Amino acid sequence: MARPQSTATQRTIGEKLLGVQWPLLGLLCLLATVGITAQVAAGGGSFSPWADKHALRFVLTLALVLAIACTPLQWWIDIAYPVYAIALLLLMLVPYFGIEALGARRWLGIGGVTFQPAELMKVALVLMLARYYQALRPDRVSSPLYVLVPLVLIALPVALTLKQPDLGTAVLFGLVGVTLMYLAGVTVFYFIGGALAAVWAAPLVWSRLHDYQRRRVEIFLDPDKDPLGAGYHIAQSKIALGSGGLSGRGFMQGTQSQLDFIPEKHTDFIFATLAEQWGFAGAMTLVALYVLVLALMITMALRCRSQFARLAIGGAGLIVFLYAFINIAMVTGIVPVVGVPLPLISYGGTSMTTIMVAVGIAMCAHVNRTTPVHRGG
């Protein structure tokens, strides 16, 4: 009797794998291939020290995506609140036990492994809000009390992240949380009121910013104010973008990247490295890949039966899109410089794991898009 049971289990997993959104995984593989190529160029033509690790991490996390896709959707609903609570607790521990680097405490070390609790919180926040609105009756979504609860749950990680300080991640938390509230059906008048309140509070927020954060905004407004100091990053990035022209200077031919004028050329500023080598055409092709990822995830969300599944996919899509948008906007000088990587292109295991886990949960929601789930509470 054991053999038929095993066959049935395998058949169920096989059916789930057939329901995976394979075109989305194909786009992720394309992006990762671009990332590996970019890491080779950043490493001077060698797979070491970045490209080999980048490739290995992607293969492992791709397997993780498929494993998550085969899990029951109800399981993610059940653990949503505990995962959020654990992520919040870890964020609270950062000021006291965190590892300091580059003037900020953002990392915790456990058993020789260093990680950023803020990365876990990005996924936890999506899960928590998706479960909250799954349990909420539609007629209560815009009631003041039921709007206040998610606002508080969003504000807590924002405040804790600002203390590290990590303005970029705090902004990302706020954008993901508020956008998910809108997608859940909260009336637009709350967002208009929030925008007016933000404008009113801007002077207070400015006074509370750290000196280096105010400096970044000033340099954003006038990059020539300190071209060899705080404005060096964006100045060199713009030179690289301009030197790439329409078609680029060729693989490993960019002087800005190959002569190490571009700072953090394998992480935060890798888009400038790519644009110098592949030009405007290559850069726009990369942007188009991210747009296709977002479009596929929107299509996936629209096909789902449950509110949790729709918002889980929407939240995962937001994480990928906002990562890409903020990074590209930063590198091109549209927004101030913040530490946000380019998804699957920038070197970094924690950010790649966050993105792929989020995609895995979205894939699980898509695989189980017609499966009834408990409303929860």
C-alpha positions in Angstrom: 0.0 0.0 0.0 2.9 2.3 0.5 3.8 2.4 -3.2 0.4 3.8 -4.4 0.5 6.5 -1.7 3.9 7.6 -2.8 2.8 7.7 -6.4 -0.2 9.8 -5.5 2.0 12.2 -3.6 4.4 12.5 -6.5 1.5 13.1 -8.9 0.2 15.9 -6.7 3.6 17.5 -6.7 3.8 17.0 -10.5 0.5 18.7 -11.0 1.6 21.6 -8.9 4.8 22.0 -10.9 2.7 22.0 -14.1 0.8 24.9 -12.6 3.9 27.0 -12.0 4.2 30.2 -14.1 7.1 29.0 -16.2 7.4 32.2 -18.3 8.0 34.1 -15.1 10.8 31.7 -14.1 12.2 32.1 -17.6 12.3 35.9 -17.2 14.0 35.5 -13.8 16.6 33.2 -15.4 17.3 35.9 -18.1 17.7 38.5 -15.4 20.1 36.3 -13.4 22.1 35.6 -16.6 22.4 39.3 -17.1 23.6 39.6 -13.5 26.2 36.8 -13.9 27.5 38.5 -17.1 27.7 41.8 -15.3 29.5 40.3 -12.3 32.1 38.8 -14.7 32.7 42.2 -16.2 32.9 43.8 -12.8 35.4 41.2 -11.8 37.7 42.0 -14.7 36.6 39.0 -16.9 36.8 36.4 -14.1 34.0 34.4 -12.5 35.8 35.1 -9.2 35.1 36.7 -6.8 31.5 37.6 -7.6 30.0 35.8 -10.6 30.5 32.3 -9.4 28.8 33.0 -6.0 26.0 34.9 -7.8 25.3 32.0 -10.1 25.3 29.4 -7.2 23.0 31.5 -5.1 20.5 31.9 -8.0 20.5 28.1 -8.7 19.8 27.4 -5.0 17.1 30.0 -4.6 15.5 28.9 -7.9 15.1 25.4 -6.4 13.7 27.1 -3.3 11.1 28.9 -5.5 9.9 25.5 -6.9 9.8 24.0 -3.4 7.7 26.9 -2.0 5.4 26.6 -5.0 4.5 23.1 -4.0 3.6 24.0 -0.4 -0.1 24.4 0.6 -1.3 28.1 0.4 -3.1 27.7 3.7 0.3 27.1 5.5 1.5 30.5 4.5 -1.8 32.0 5.8 -1.3 30.2 9.1 2.3 31.4 9.7 1.8 35.0 8.4 1.4 36.6 11.8 4.1 34.6 13.6 6.6 35.4 10.8 5.8 39.1 11.1 6.2 38.9 14.9 9.6 37.2 14.6 10.8 39.7 12.0 9.7 42.6 14.2 11.5 41.1 17.2 14.7 40.7 15.1 14.5 44.4 14.0 14.1 45.4 17.7 17.3 43.5 18.5 19.4 45.2 15.9 20.2 48.4 17.9 21.4 46.3 20.8 23.1 43.3 19.2 23.5 44.4 15.6 26.8 44.4 13.6 27.9 47.9 12.7 29.3 48.6 9.2 29.6 51.8 7.2 28.2 53.8 10.1 24.9 51.8 10.5 23.7 48.8 12.4 21.6 46.7 10.0 22.9 43.2 10.4 22.6 40.4 13.0 25.0 37.5 13.3 23.7 34.1 14.4 26.0 31.0 14.3 28.5 32.7 12.0 25.8 33.7 9.5 25.2 37.4 9.0 21.8 38.6 7.7 19.6 41.7 7.6 16.3 41.3 9.6 14.9 44.1 7.3 15.0 41.6 4.4 12.9 39.1 6.3 10.5 41.9 7.2 9.8 42.7 3.5 8.3 39.2 3.0 6.7 39.2 6.4 5.0 42.5 5.8 3.4 41.2 2.6 2.3 38.0 4.3 0.8 39.9 7.3 -1.2 42.3 5.2 -2.4 39.6 2.9 -3.7 37.6 5.8 -5.2 40.6 7.5 -7.3 41.5 4.4 -8.1 37.9 3.8 -9.8 37.8 7.2 -11.5 41.2 6.9 -15.0 41.5 5.6 -15.1 43.7 2.5 -17.5 46.2 4.1 -14.9 46.9 6.9 -11.9 47.5 4.6 -12.3 51.3 4.7 -13.6 51.7 8.2 -11.3 54.0 10.2 -10.4 51.4 12.9 -9.6 48.7 10.3 -7.5 51.2 8.4 -5.6 52.2 11.5 -4.5 48.6 12.4 -2.4 48.0 9.2 -1.0 51.5 9.3 0.4 50.8 12.8 1.7 47.4 11.6 3.5 49.2 8.7 4.7 52.1 10.8 6.5 49.8 13.3 9.1 48.3 10.9 9.5 51.7 9.2 10.4 53.3 12.6 12.7 50.5 13.6 14.5 50.6 10.2 14.9 54.4 10.4 16.8 53.9 13.7 19.5 51.8 12.0 19.5 54.1 10.0 18.3 52.7 6.6 16.1 55.3 4.8 15.9 53.3 1.6 14.5 50.2 3.2 12.1 52.3 5.4 10.7 54.0 2.3 10.3 50.6 0.6 8.4 49.2 3.6 6.1 52.2 3.5 5.5 52.0 -0.3 4.8 48.3 -0.2 2.5 48.5 2.7 0.5 51.5 1.5 0.2 50.1 -2.0 -1.1 46.8 -0.7 -3.7 48.7 1.3 -4.9 50.4 -1.9 -5.0 47.1 -3.7 -7.0 45.6 -0.9 -9.7 48.2 -1.6 -9.1 51.0 1.0 -10.8 54.1 -0.3 -8.6 56.6 -2.2 -9.6 59.5 0.2 -7.3 58.0 2.9 -4.3 58.2 0.5 -5.1 61.8 -0.5 -5.2 62.7 3.2 -2.0 60.9 3.8 -0.3 62.7 1.0 -1.4 66.1 2.4 -0.2 65.0 5.9 3.2 64.0 4.5 3.6 67.5 2.8 2.7 69.1 6.1 5.2 66.9 8.1 8.0 67.3 5.6 9.9 70.1 7.6 9.7 67.9 10.7 11.0 64.9 8.9 13.8 66.9 7.4 14.9 68.1 10.8 15.0 64.5 12.1 17.2 63.2 9.2 20.8 62.2 9.9 23.4 64.6 8.5 24.5 62.2 5.8 20.9 61.7 4.7 20.4 65.5 4.4 23.7 65.6 2.5 22.4 63.0 0.1 19.3 65.1 -0.7 21.4 68.2 -1.1 23.7 66.4 -3.5 20.7 65.0 -5.4 19.5 68.6 -5.9 23.0 69.9 -6.9 25.5 67.0 -7.7 28.2 69.5 -8.5 28.2 70.8 -5.0 30.7 68.2 -3.8 31.9 66.2 -6.9 34.8 64.6 -5.2 33.0 63.9 -1.9 29.3 63.1 -1.4 28.5 63.8 -5.0 31.2 61.5 -6.4 29.0 58.4 -6.7 26.3 60.0 -8.8 28.7 62.1 -10.8 30.7 59.0 -11.9 27.5 57.1 -12.6 26.2 59.8 -14.9 29.5 59.9 -16.8 29.2 56.1 -17.3 25.6 56.4 -18.5 26.5 59.1 -21.0 29.6 57.4 -22.3 27.6 54.3 -23.2 25.7 56.2 -25.8 23.0 54.3 -27.8 24.6 50.9 -28.3 27.3 50.9 -25.6 31.1 50.5 -25.6 31.1 46.7 -25.6 31.6 44.0 -23.1 34.3 45.0 -20.6 35.1 48.1 -22.6 33.7 50.8 -20.4 36.4 53.0 -18.9 34.4 54.1 -15.9 33.7 50.6 -14.8 37.0 48.9 -15.9 39.1 51.6 -14.3 37.1 51.5 -11.1 35.7 55.1 -11.3 32.2 53.7 -10.5 31.9 53.0 -6.8 30.1 49.8 -5.8 30.1 48.7 -9.4 29.1 45.2 -8.6 26.3 46.1 -6.1 24.3 49.3 -5.9 25.7 50.9 -9.1 25.8 47.9 -11.3 23.1 49.5 -13.6 25.7 52.2 -14.6 28.2 49.4 -15.4 25.7 47.7 -17.7 24.6 50.9 -19.3 28.1 51.9 -20.1 28.8 48.6 -21.8 25.4 48.0 -23.5 24.3 51.6 -24.0 20.8 53.0 -23.9 19.4 50.1 -25.9 20.7 47.5 -23.5 19.6 49.5 -20.5 16.0 49.8 -21.9 16.0 46.1 -22.7 16.8 45.4 -19.0 14.0 47.7 -17.9 11.6 45.9 -20.3 12.4 42.6 -18.6 11.4 44.1 -15.2 8.2 45.5 -16.8 7.4 42.0 -18.2 8.0 40.4 -14.7 5.5 42.9 -13.2 3.0 42.4 -16.0 3.1 38.6 -15.6 2.6 38.9 -11.8 -0.4 41.3 -12.3 -1.9 38.7 -14.6 -1.3 36.0 -12.0 -2.9 38.0 -9.3 -6.0 38.7 -11.4 -6.6 35.0 -11.9 -6.6 34.2 -8.1 -9.7 33.3 -6.2 -8.7 34.4 -2.7 -7.8 37.9 -1.4 -4.7 36.4 0.3 -3.4 34.9 -3.0 -4.0 38.2 -4.9 -2.3 40.3 -2.3 0.6 37.9 -1.9 1.3 38.0 -5.6 0.8 41.8 -5.7 3.2 42.2 -2.8 5.9 40.1 -4.4 5.5 42.0 -7.6 5.8 45.3 -5.7 9.1 44.2 -4.0 10.7 43.3 -7.3 9.4 46.4 -9.1 10.3 48.9 -6.3 13.8 47.4 -5.9 14.3 47.9 -9.6 12.7 51.3 -9.9 14.4 52.8 -6.8 17.9 51.4 -7.9 17.6 52.7 -11.5 16.2 56.0 -10.4 19.1 56.4 -7.9 21.8 55.5 -10.4 20.3 57.9 -13.0 20.0 60.8 -10.5 16.2 60.8 -10.3 16.1 60.2 -6.6 18.8 60.5 -3.9 21.3 57.7 -3.4 20.0 55.0 -1.1 21.2 51.4 -0.6 18.8 49.4 -2.7 20.1 46.7 -5.0 19.0 45.9 -8.6 17.0 42.6 -8.4 19.0 39.5 -9.4 21.7 41.7 -11.0 23.4 43.2 -8.0 25.7 41.0 -5.9 24.3 40.0 -2.6 22.8 36.8 -1.1 20.3 38.3 1.3 18.5 40.5 -1.2 18.4 37.7 -3.8 17.0 35.3 -1.2 14.3 37.9 -0.2 13.3 38.3 -3.8 13.2 34.6 -4.6 11.2 33.7 -1.5 8.7 36.4 -2.3 8.5 35.0 -5.9 8.1 31.5 -4.5 5.1 32.6 -2.3 3.6 34.3 -5.4 4.1 31.1 -7.4 2.4 29.1 -4.6 -0.5 31.5 -4.7 -0.7 31.1 -8.5 -0.5 27.3 -8.3 -3.3 27.3 -5.7 -5.3 30.1 -7.4 -8.6 28.2 -7.4 -8.1 26.5 -4.1 -10.5 27.6 -1.3 -8.8 28.9 1.8 -10.0 29.6 5.3 -10.9 33.3 5.9 -8.8 33.1 9.2 -8.9 35.8 11.8 
